[in-house]
Amino acid sequence: SRAFLTLVIGANRVGKSWSSVAESFYYALGRRVWAEVPEPPVAVWYIIPSGTMFRRTIRPIVNKLLPRADVRHWYGEHSSTQQNIISFRNGSELHFVSADMRQRRLQGASIHFAINDETPEEDIFEEVQARVLDTHGRMLVVFAPIDAKTFWVRDNLYMPYLNGERPDIDVIHMPVSDPVTGESLVPWFTKTDIERMELQWPDPQVRAARMYGEFITRSGVGFA
């Protein structure tokens, strides 16, 4: 998708962060794999809830996927506290930004592409949205709709998209299995694993959110 805003709504453990990190590299390198991207150099932000999530989850993925031959320098690569910035040989920069820096520290930058890995708070989302306007850039929000923190996304972004009021939004669903056949849609889970998940989450609404990436409404009813 090359909509202004793409919502990637997925199940638990379906590979959302892996695909998001890969997308950040494609964008920074100007590689037109699935769709057009701007000519580099570009500025890309990868926004995560905390530095802890970066160290435990995102950094290992970056280490596996990063095309080292295209990298000029990775600032903060060996630091547990320094902000991480990957500078590419083509002039692009990829910044890993912790949302716990708060809104005032997110102000001022002009960027071409912003990825929110997990649901951002609404004020953070609005500030980041302002950073991509002057470059005619894009935003990607990647999350599992498993708690009340996603309600503002449902109300302000997803429902207007469903109602045809936001043609600048696209939605991609990433379920972990086929809800009809029960077959796994990712290679690291078997059908037996899927059956075990169904036993672990017997509540149909919790199962809908955690396995199929479906929103749970304020009343507890799940829908996609």
NUDRENVO-508179 format. One line per 5 residues: their letters; for each residue x, y, z of N, C-alpha, C, O. Coordinates in steps of 0.02 Angstrom, whole numbers, plus 32768, in hexadecimal, padded with zeros to 4 digits. Example, Ala and Ser with C-alpha at 12.3 -4.5 7.8 and 13.67 -1.06 7.14 Angstrom:
<nodes>
as) 8294:7EE4:8186:8267:7F1F:8186:8294:7F5B:8186:82C8:7F5A:81A7 ~ 8282:7F90:8162:82AC:7FCB:8165:8285:8002:818A:829E:8039:8192
</nodes>
This chain:
<nodes>
srafl) 8029:7FC4:8000:8000:8000:8000:802B:803E:8000:805F:8040:8020 ~ 8015:8072:7FDB:8037:80B2:7FDD:8005:80E9:7FEF:800D:8122:7FD9 ~ 7FD3:80D8:8018:7FA6:810B:8033:7FCC:8137:8063:8001:8124:807C ~ 7FB1:8172:8071:7FD1:819E:80A2:7FD9:817A:80E5:800D:817F:8105 ~ 7FA5:8156:80FA:7FA7:8131:8139:7F91:80EA:812C:7F5B:80DE:8112
tlvig) 7FBB:80BA:8140:7FA9:8074:813B:7FA6:8057:8181:7FD6:805C:81A8 ~ 7F6E:8038:8192:7F66:8015:81D1:7F72:7FCB:81C5:7F4E:7FAC:819E ~ 7FA4:7FAF:81E5:7FB1:7F67:81E0:7F99:7F48:8222:7FB9:7F50:8256 ~ 7F61:7F25:821F:7F40:7F0B:825A:7F4B:7EBF:825B:7F31:7E9C:8230 ~ 7F71:7EA7:828C:7F84:7E61:828A:7F7D:7E3C:82CB:7F72:7E59:8300
anrvg) 7F83:7DFC:82C5:7F7F:7DCF:8300:7FC1:7DD2:8326:7FF2:7DF0:830F ~ 7FC2:7DB2:8360:8000:7DAA:8386:802F:7D7C:8361:8019:7D4A:8344 ~ 806F:7D8C:8361:80A4:7D60:8347:809C:7D4F:82FE:80AD:7D17:82E9 ~ 8083:7D7E:82D8:8078:7D71:8291:80AF:7D8F:8265:80B0:7D85:8228 ~ 80DE:7DB3:8284:8116:7DCF:825E:810D:7E18:824C:812A:7E30:821B
kswss) 80E6:7E3D:8273:80D9:7E83:8263:8118:7EAC:8266:8125:7ED5:8239 ~ 8140:7EA3:829A:817E:7ECB:82A0:81B1:7EB9:826A:81D4:7EE5:8252 ~ 81B5:7E7A:8258:81E3:7E65:8223:81D2:7E89:81E1:81FE:7EA3:81BF ~ 8192:7E89:81D0:817E:7EA9:8191:8188:7EF5:8195:8198:7F14:8162 ~ 817F:7F12:81CF:8187:7F5A:81D7:81CF:7F6F:81D1:81DF:7FA2:81B1
vaesf) 81FC:7F4A:81F0:8243:7F59:81EA:8259:7F53:81A1:827E:7F7D:8188 ~ 8243:7F1E:8180:8254:7F15:8139:823B:7F50:810F:825E:7F68:80E3 ~ 81FE:7F66:811D:81E2:7F9F:80F8:820B:7FDE:8103:8215:8005:80D5 ~ 8223:7FE8:8140:824C:8024:814E:828D:8022:8125:82A4:8056:810E ~ 82AA:7FE7:811C:82E7:7FE1:80F4:82D8:7FEF:80AA:82FD:8013:8089
yyalg) 82A2:7FD1:8090:8290:7FDC:804A:8286:8026:803C:829D:8040:8009 ~ 8264:8048:806A:8256:808F:8060:8296:80B8:8062:82A1:80E3:8037 ~ 82C1:80AB:8093:82FF:80D0:809A:832D:80C6:805E:8351:80F4:804A ~ 832C:808A:8042:8358:807A:800A:833A:808A:7FC7:835C:8085:7F93 ~ 82FB:809F:7FC5:82DB:80AF:7F86:82CD:8073:7F5B:82CB:8079:7F1D
rrvwa) 82C3:8039:7F79:82B8:7FFB:7F53:826E:7FF1:7F45:8246:7FE9:7F74 ~ 825C:7FF1:7F07:8216:7FEC:7EF2:8203:7FA2:7EEA:8201:7F87:7EB3 ~ 81F7:7F82:7F23:81E9:7F3A:7F22:819F:7F2E:7F11:8190:7F07:7EE4 ~ 8172:7F4F:7F35:812A:7F45:7F29:8108:7F84:7F0E:80D2:7F7F:7EEF ~ 8126:7FBD:7F18:8106:7FFC:7F01:813C:8032:7EFE:8174:8028:7F14
evpep) 8129:806B:7EE3:8158:80A2:7EDC:816A:80BF:7F21:8140:80C3:7F4D ~ 81A8:80D1:7F29:81C0:80F5:7F65:81E8:8131:7F4D:81FF:8131:7F14 ~ 81F1:8164:7F77:8216:819F:7F62:825F:818F:7F54:827B:815F:7F6D ~ 827D:81B9:7F2B:82C4:81B4:7F20:82EA:81C7:7F60:82D8:81F9:7F80 ~ 831C:81A2:7F73:8343:81B5:7FAE:836E:81F3:7F9D:837B:8200:7F62
pvavw) 8383:8218:7FD0:837F:8207:8017:833C:8219:8036:831D:824B:8023 ~ 8326:81F0:8066:82E9:81FD:808C:82F7:81F3:80D6:8328:81D4:80EA ~ 82CA:8210:80FE:82CE:8207:8147:8294:81DB:815D:825A:81E9:814E ~ 82A4:81A5:8180:8273:8175:8197:8276:8171:81E3:82AD:816C:8200 ~ 823C:8173:8203:8238:8167:824B:8216:8124:8258:81E3:8115:823A
yiips) 8234:80FD:8285:8216:80BF:829D:8207:80CA:82E7:8235:80CC:8310 ~ 81C7:80D0:82F8:81B3:80E6:833A:819A:80AA:8362:816C:8087:834C ~ 81B8:809E:839C:81A5:8067:83C7:8190:8083:840C:81A4:80BB:841D ~ 816A:805D:8432:8152:8077:8473:818A:8088:84A4:8182:80B7:84CB ~ 81C1:8063:84A2:81F5:806F:84D5:8239:8056:84BC:823D:802F:848C
gtmfr) 826D:806D:84DD:82B0:8054:84CD:82B7:800A:84DC:82DD:7FE7:84BB ~ 8293:7FF3:850E:8295:7FAC:8520:827C:7F81:84E6:829A:7F4E:84D6 ~ 8246:7F96:84C6:822C:7F70:848C:825F:7F70:8454:8268:7F3D:8432 ~ 8281:7FA8:844A:82B4:7FAA:8416:82EB:7F76:8424:82FD:7F4F:83F8 ~ 8305:7F76:8461:833D:7F4A:8471:8328:7F01:846F:834F:7ED7:8457
rtirp) 82EC:7EF0:8487:82D8:7EAA:848C:82BA:7E8E:844C:82C3:7E53:843D ~ 8298:7EB8:8425:8272:7E9F:83EC:828C:7EB8:83A9:8297:7E91:837B ~ 8295:7EFA:83A3:82A5:7F17:8362:82EE:7F10:834F:82FD:7EFF:8316 ~ 831B:7F1C:837E:8363:7F18:836D:8376:7ED3:8352:839B:7ED0:8321 ~ 835F:7E9A:836F:8370:7E59:8352:8356:7E51:830A:8378:7E31:82E1
ivnkl) 831C:7E6D:82FB:8302:7E69:82B7:832D:7E92:8288:833E:7E7C:8251 ~ 833F:7ECF:829E:836B:7EF9:8276:83AD:7ED6:8267:83C5:7ED7:822F ~ 83C9:7EB7:829A:8409:7E94:8290:8405:7E5D:825B:8435:7E50:8238 ~ 83CB:7E3C:8256:83C3:7E06:8226:83B5:7E20:81E0:83CA:7E01:81AF ~ 8390:7E57:81DA:8379:7E6E:8198:83A2:7EA6:817A:839E:7EB2:813E
lprad) 83C9:7EC9:81A2:83EC:7F05:8189:841D:7EF5:8151:8449:7ECB:8159 ~ 8415:7F16:8117:8445:7F0D:80E0:8485:7F34:80EE:848B:7F6E:80DA ~ 84B4:7F15:810F:84F0:7F38:8128:8517:7F5A:80F0:8537:7F8E:80FD ~ 8516:7F40:80B5:853D:7F5E:807E:8522:7FA3:806C:8546:7FCB:804F ~ 84E3:7FB1:807D:84C5:7FF2:806D:84CA:8024:80A6:84B2:805C:80A0
vrhwy) 84E9:8010:80DE:84EB:803A:811A:852D:805F:811E:8563:8042:8117 ~ 8528:80A1:812B:8564:80C9:8139:8578:80C2:8182:85B2:80B6:8192 ~ 8546:80CA:81AE:8554:80C5:81F6:8514:80BA:821D:84DF:80D3:820A ~ 8518:8093:8252:84E0:8089:827F:84F3:80A9:82C2:8519:808C:82E9 ~ 84D8:80E4:82CE:84E6:8107:830C:84BD:80E8:8344:8481:80E0:833F
gehss) 84E0:80D6:837A:84BF:80B6:83B2:84B9:806B:83AD:8497:804C:83D6 ~ 84DA:804D:837D:84D4:8005:8373:84E8:7FDD:83B1:84CA:7FAA:83C1 ~ 851C:7FF5:83D3:8535:7FCF:840C:8525:7FF0:844F:8544:7FE2:8482 ~ 84F3:801C:844E:84DF:803F:848B:849A:802A:84A1:846E:801E:8476 ~ 848F:8024:84E1:844D:8013:84FC:8424:8051:850C:83E9:804A:851D
tqqni) 8442:808D:8507:841E:80CA:851A:841A:80FD:84E1:83EA:8123:84DF ~ 844A:80FE:84B4:844C:8130:847F:8416:8123:844B:8406:80EA:843C ~ 83F9:815A:8430:83C9:8153:83FA:83EA:8133:83BE:8423:8144:83AE ~ 83C8:8104:839D:83E4:80E0:8365:83D0:8101:8323:8395:810B:8315 ~ 8402:8111:82FA:83F8:812E:82B8:8423:8108:8287:8460:8103:8290
isfrn) 8405:80EE:8252:842B:80CD:821E:8431:80FC:81E3:83FF:8112:81C6 ~ 846E:810C:81D1:847D:8138:8199:8491:810C:815D:84C0:80E5:8162 ~ 846D:8114:8125:847B:80EB:80EA:84A9:8110:80B9:84AE:814E:80BB ~ 84C9:80EB:808F:84F8:8108:805F:84D6:8136:802D:84F7:8162:8011 ~ 8496:812D:8022:8472:8158:7FF3:845A:819A:8012:8439:81C2:7FF1
gselh) 846B:81A5:8053:8459:81E2:8075:841B:81DD:80A0:840D:820A:80C7 ~ 83F4:81A7:809A:83B8:819E:80C3:83CC:818F:810C:8402:8176:811A ~ 839E:819F:8139:83A7:818F:817F:8369:816D:819B:8330:8180:818B ~ 8374:813B:81C4:833F:8117:81E7:8348:8122:8231:837A:810C:824F ~ 8318:8144:8250:831C:8154:8297:82EC:8126:82BD:82B2:8120:82AB
fvsad) 8305:8106:82F1:82DB:80DF:831E:82CA:810B:8359:82F6:811D:8382 ~ 828B:811E:835E:8274:8151:838D:8247:8131:83C1:8217:810E:83B0 ~ 8255:813D:8401:822C:8123:8436:81F3:8154:8444:8200:818F:844F ~ 81B5:813B:8444:817C:8166:8452:817C:8181:8498:815B:81B3:84A6 ~ 81A2:8162:84C6:81A4:817D:850A:81D0:81BB:850E:81DA:81D7:8544
mrqrr) 81EC:81D2:84D4:820D:8212:84D1:81DB:824B:84D9:81ED:8283:84E9 ~ 819C:823B:84CF:8164:8269:84D4:8162:829A:8499:8192:82A1:8473 ~ 812A:82BA:8494:8119:82E3:845A:814B:831C:844E:815E:8328:8415 ~ 8160:833E:8482:818A:8378:8478:81CD:8366:8458:81EB:8390:8436 ~ 81E4:8329:8462:8224:8315:8444:821B:82F8:83FE:824B:82E9:83DC
lqgas) 81DC:82F0:83E9:81CF:82D8:83A5:81C3:8312:8375:81BB:8307:8339 ~ 81C0:834F:838E:81B1:8389:8365:81ED:839F:833D:8227:8391:834E ~ 81E0:83C2:8306:8214:83E4:82E1:822F:83C0:82A4:8246:83E1:8275 ~ 822D:837E:82A3:824B:8359:826C:821C:8357:8230:81DF:835B:8237 ~ 823A:8350:81F5:8214:8347:81B7:8228:8303:819B:8263:82F8:818D
ihfai) 81F9:82D5:8194:8209:8291:8181:81DE:827A:8147:81AA:8298:8138 ~ 81F4:8244:8126:81D1:822A:80EB:81A5:81EE:80FA:8174:81E1:80D8 ~ 81B7:81C8:812E:8193:818B:813D:8198:817D:8188:81CF:8180:81A4 ~ 8160:8170:81A8:815E:8161:81EF:813A:811F:81FA:8102:8115:81E3 ~ 815B:80F2:821E:813D:80B2:8231:8132:80B3:827C:8160:80BD:82A3
ndetp) 80F3:80A8:8291:80E3:80A0:82D8:80DA:8055:82E5:80A9:8038:82CF ~ 8109:8038:8308:8105:7FF1:8319:80E2:7FEC:835D:8100:7FFB:8391 ~ 80A5:7FD6:835E:8075:7FD5:8395:8050:8018:8396:8066:8049:837A ~ 8016:8017:83B6:7FE9:8051:83B4:8007:808C:83D8:8016:8087:8414 ~ 8011:80C5:83B6:802A:8100:83D9:7FF2:8123:83FE:7FB7:811A:83EE
eedif) 8003:814A:842F:7FD2:8176:844E:7FBD:81AA:841A:7FE3:81BB:83ED ~ 7F80:81C2:8421:7F64:81ED:83ED:7F8C:822C:83E3:7F95:8242:83AA ~ 7FA5:824B:8418:7FCA:8289:8410:800D:827C:83ED:8024:82A7:83C7 ~ 802C:8243:83FA:8069:8231:83D7:805B:8227:838D:8081:8240:8363 ~ 8025:8203:837E:8013:81F8:8338:8008:823B:8314:8021:8244:82DC
eevqa) 7FE5:8269:8333:7FD7:82A9:8312:8016:82D1:8306:801D:82F2:82D3 ~ 8045:82CE:8336:8084:82F2:832C:80AD:82D4:82F4:80C9:82F8:82CB ~ 80B0:8292:82F2:80D6:8271:82BD:80B5:827E:8279:80D7:8288:8247 ~ 8072:827E:8278:804E:828B:823A:8062:82CF:821E:8068:82D7:81E1 ~ 806C:8300:824A:807F:8343:8233:80C5:8343:8215:80D5:836E:81EC
rvldt) 80EF:8312:8228:8135:8311:820F:8139:82FA:81C6:816A:8309:81A5 ~ 8106:82D7:81AD:8109:82BC:8169:80E3:82E6:8136:80E5:82D7:80FA ~ 80C0:831A:814D:8095:833F:811F:80BC:8365:80EB:80AA:8364:80B0 ~ 80F2:8388:80FE:8115:83B2:80CE:813D:838A:809B:8150:83A5:8067 ~ 814A:834A:80AA:816E:831F:807A:813E:82F5:8050:8154:82CE:8026
hgrml) 80FC:82FC:805D:80CA:82D1:803E:80DB:8288:804D:80D7:825C:8021 ~ 80EE:827C:808C:8104:823A:80A0:80CC:820C:80B4:8091:8219:80A6 ~ 80DE:81D5:80D5:80AE:81A1:80E6:80B7:818B:812E:80EB:8197:814D ~ 8083:816B:8148:8085:814E:818B:806D:8106:8189:8041:80F4:8162 ~ 808A:80DE:81B5:8077:8098:81BD:806C:808C:8207:8099:8099:822F
vvfap) 8032:8072:821A:8024:8061:8260:8017:8016:8263:7FE9:7FFD:8243 ~ 8040:7FF3:828A:803F:7FAA:828B:802F:7F94:82D2:8053:7FA6:8301 ~ 7FFA:7F6D:82DB:7FE5:7F5D:831F:7FB6:7F21:8321:7F9A:7F0D:82EE ~ 7FAE:7F06:835D:7F7B:7ED4:836B:7F45:7EF6:8395:7F56:7F15:83C7 ~ 7F06:7EF1:8382:7ED0:7F16:83A4:7EB9:7EF2:83E3:7E80:7EDB:83E6
idakt) 7EE5:7EED:8415:7ED6:7EC2:844E:7EC2:7EE6:848D:7EB1:7EC6:84BF ~ 7EC2:7F29:848D:7EAF:7F4B:84CB:7E91:7F8F:84BC:7E8A:7FA3:8482 ~ 7E7F:7FB3:84F0:7E5C:7FF3:84E9:7E86:8029:84C9:7E6C:805B:84B2 ~ 7EC8:8021:84C9:7EF3:8053:84AA:7EE6:805B:8460:7EF8:808E:8442 ~ 7EC6:8029:8441:7EB9:802D:83F9:7E75:804C:83E9:7E64:8055:83AE
fwvrd) 7E4D:805C:841C:7E0A:8076:840E:7E0B:80B6:83E6:7DE1:80C0:83BA ~ 7E3C:80E3:83F3:7E3D:8122:83CE:7E4D:8114:8384:7E35:8138:8358 ~ 7E76:80E1:8376:7E84:80CF:8330:7E44:80B5:830F:7E34:80C7:82D7 ~ 7E21:808A:8333:7DE2:8070:8319:7DB1:80A8:830A:7D93:80AA:82D4 ~ 7DA8:80D6:833A:7D75:810B:8333:7D88:8140:8300:7D5E:8156:82D9
nlymp) 7DC7:8155:8300:7DDC:818F:82D9:7DF9:817F:8295:7DFC:81A9:8269 ~ 7E10:8140:828C:7E32:812F:824E:7E10:80F3:822A:7E00:80F8:81EF ~ 7E06:80BC:824F:7DED:8080:8230:7DA4:8086:821A:7D93:8074:81E2 ~ 7D79:809F:8246:7D33:80A6:8234:7D28:80D8:81FB:7D01:80C9:81CE ~ 7D49:8112:81FB:7D43:813E:81C1:7D5B:811D:8180:7D40:812A:814B
ylnge) 7D8E:80F3:8185:7DA5:80CD:814A:7D6E:809E:8132:7D5F:809C:80F6 ~ 7D50:8078:8160:7D1B:804A:814D:7CDF:806E:812E:7CBE:8053:8101 ~ 7CD2:80A9:8146:7C98:80CF:812F:7CA6:80F6:80EF:7C7B:811B:80D7 ~ 7CE2:80EF:80D4:7CF4:8112:8096:7D03:815B:809F:7D04:8181:806E ~ 7D0F:8171:80DD:7D1C:81B7:80EB:7D66:81C9:80E8:7D78:8204:80E7
rpdid) 7D92:8197:80E6:7DDA:81A3:80E6:7DFB:817C:80AD:7E17:8147:80B9 ~ 7DF6:8196:806F:7E16:8174:8037:7E62:8174:803A:7E83:8151:8014 ~ 7E7E:819D:8068:7EC7:819F:806F:7EE1:816A:809F:7F1D:8167:80AD ~ 7EB4:813F:80B8:7EC7:8109:80E6:7EBE:80C6:80C3:7E8C:80BB:80A0 ~ 7EED:8099:80CE:7EE7:8054:80B7:7EEF:8027:80F4:7F10:803A:8124
vihmp) 7ED3:7FEB:80F2:7ED6:7FBC:812A:7EEE:7F79:8110:7ED6:7F5F:80DD ~ 7F1E:7F5C:8134:7F37:7F19:8125:7F2D:7EEE:8163:7F42:7F01:8199 ~ 7F0D:7EB4:815B:7F03:7E86:8193:7F36:7E4D:818F:7F45:7E34:815A ~ 7F50:7E3A:81CA:7F81:7E04:81CE:7F6A:7DD0:8201:7F84:7DCF:8239 ~ 7F3B:7DA5:81F0:7F26:7D6F:821E:7F5B:7D39:8221:7F84:7D31:81F4
vsdpv) 7F5B:7D14:8258:7F8C:7CDF:8260:7F76:7C9E:823E:7F9F:7C73:822F ~ 7F34:7C98:8232:7F1B:7C5B:8213:7EDD:7C6A:81EA:7EBE:7C9F:81F1 ~ 7ECA:7C3B:81BF:7E8D:7C40:8199:7E52:7C30:81C7:7E4F:7BF9:81E2 ~ 7E24:7C5F:81D1:7DEE:7C52:8201:7DBE:7C1B:81EB:7D98:7C01:8214 ~ 7DC0:7C08:81AC:7D93:7BD3:8194:7DB4:7B8F:819A:7D97:7B60:81B5
tgesl) 7DF1:7B89:8180:7E12:7B47:817F:7E3C:7B3B:81BD:7E4B:7B01:81CD ~ 7E50:7B70:81E1:7E7B:7B68:821A:7EC4:7B5F:8209:7EED:7B56:8235 ~ 7ED5:7B62:81C8:7F1B:7B5A:81B3:7F43:7B99:81C4:7F2B:7BD1:81BE ~ 7F81:7B8E:81DB:7FAC:7BC6:81EB:7FBE:7BED:81AC:7FC8:7BD0:8177 ~ 7FC1:7C30:81B2:7FD5:7C5B:817B:801C:7C73:8181:8033:7C99:8157
vpwft) 8040:7C5D:81B5:8086:7C6E:81BE:80AE:7C2D:81C5:8094:7BFC:81E1 ~ 80EC:7C2B:81AD:8111:7BEC:81AB:8128:7BD2:81EF:8139:7B97:81F4 ~ 812A:7BFC:8222:8145:7BE5:8262:8110:7BC7:828F:8120:7BB0:82C6 ~ 80D1:7BC6:827A:809C:7BA5:82A0:807D:7B6D:8277:8072:7B75:823B ~ 806F:7B35:8297:804D:7AFD:8276:8002:7B01:8287:7FED:7B2A:82AF
ktdie) 7FDB:7AD6:8267:7F94:7AD4:8277:7F89:7AC0:82C0:7F5A:7AD6:82E0 ~ 7FB5:7A96:82DA:7FB2:7A83:8320:7FBD:7ABF:834D:7F9A:7AC7:8380 ~ 7FEC:7AEA:833B:7FF7:7B27:8361:7FB8:7B53:8361:7FA6:7B70:8394 ~ 7F98:7B58:8327:7F5B:7B80:8322:7F25:7B64:834F:7F01:7B8A:8370 ~ 7F1E:7B23:8350:7EEB:7B03:837B:7EFB:7B11:83C5:7ECD:7B1A:83ED
rmelq) 7F3B:7B12:83D6:7F4E:7B21:841B:7F3D:7B69:842D:7F26:7B77:8465 ~ 7F47:7B97:83FE:7F34:7BDD:840A:7EEA:7BE4:8417:7ED4:7C0A:8442 ~ 7EC2:7BBF:83F1:7E7A:7BC2:83F9:7E65:7BAB:843F:7E35:7BC4:845C ~ 7E8A:7B7A:845A:7E7D:7B63:849E:7E93:7B96:84D1:7E73:7B9F:8505 ~ 7EC9:7BB9:84C3:7EE3:7BEB:84F1:7EB6:7C28:84F5:7EB2:7C48:852A
wpdpq) 7E94:7C38:84BE:7E68:7C72:84BC:7E21:7C5C:84AA:7E0A:7C66:8472 ~ 7DFE:7C3D:84DA:7DBB:7C23:84CA:7D87:7C5A:84BF:7D56:7C4F:849B ~ 7D92:7C94:84DD:7D63:7CCB:84D2:7D67:7CE1:8489:7D9C:7CF3:8471 ~ 7D2F:7CDF:8465:7D31:7CED:841D:7D49:7D34:840C:7D66:7D3E:83D7 ~ 7D3C:7D64:8438:7D51:7DA8:842A:7D9D:7DB0:8434:7DBE:7DD1:840C
vraar) 7DB7:7D92:8468:7E00:7D94:8473:7E23:7D6F:843B:7E56:7D85:8421 ~ 7E06:7D35:8427:7E23:7D0F:83F0:7E23:7D37:83AF:7E53:7D36:8389 ~ 7DEC:7D5B:83A3:7DE7:7D84:8366:7E1E:7DB9:8363:7E3B:7DC5:832F ~ 7E2C:7DD7:839D:7E5F:7E0B:839F:7EA6:7DED:8399:7ECF:7E05:8372 ~ 7EB3:7DB9:83C0:7EF7:7DA0:83C4:7F0B:7D72:838A:7F46:7D6D:837A
mygef) 7EDA:7D52:836A:7EEB:7D25:8333:7EDB:7D41:82EE:7EFB:7D2E:82BD ~ 7EAA:7D6E:82EB:7E94:7D86:82AA:7E9A:7DD1:82A1:7E89:7DEC:826C ~ 7EB2:7DF3:82D5:7EBB:7E3B:82CF:7E7B:7E61:82C7:7E79:7E93:82A3 ~ 7E46:7E4B:82E8:7E06:7E6D:82E4:7DFC:7E99:8321:7E0E:7E86:8359 ~ 7DE0:7ED4:8316:7DD4:7F02:834E:7DA0:7EE5:837D:7D72:7EC2:8368
itrsg) 7DA8:7EF5:83BD:7D74:7EE9:83EE:7D55:7F2C:83FE:7D78:7F5B:8410 ~ 7D14:7F31:83F7:7CF2:7F70:8403:7CEF:7F7E:844F:7CFF:7F53:8478 ~ 7CD9:7FBA:845F:7CD3:7FCC:84A6:7CA2:7F9E:84CC:7CA7:7F96:8508 ~ 7C73:7F80:84A6:7C43:7F53:84C5:7C5D:7F0B:84C8:7C3C:7EDF:84E4 ~ 7C99:7F00:84AA:7CB6:7EBD:84AC:7CA8:7E94:846E:7CBA:7E59:846C
vgfa) 7C89:7EB1:843C:7C79:7E8C:83FF:7CB2:7E95:83CD:7CC7:7ECE:83C1 ~ 7CCA:7E5F:83B1:7D00:7E63:8381:7CE6:7E6E:833A:7CB2:7E53:8327 ~ 7D0B:7E95:8312:7CF9:7E9D:82CC:7D38:7EAF:82A5:7D67:7ECB:82C0 ~ 7D37:7EA0:8263:7D70:7EB0:8238:7D5B:7EE5:8207:7D83:7EFA:81DD
</nodes>
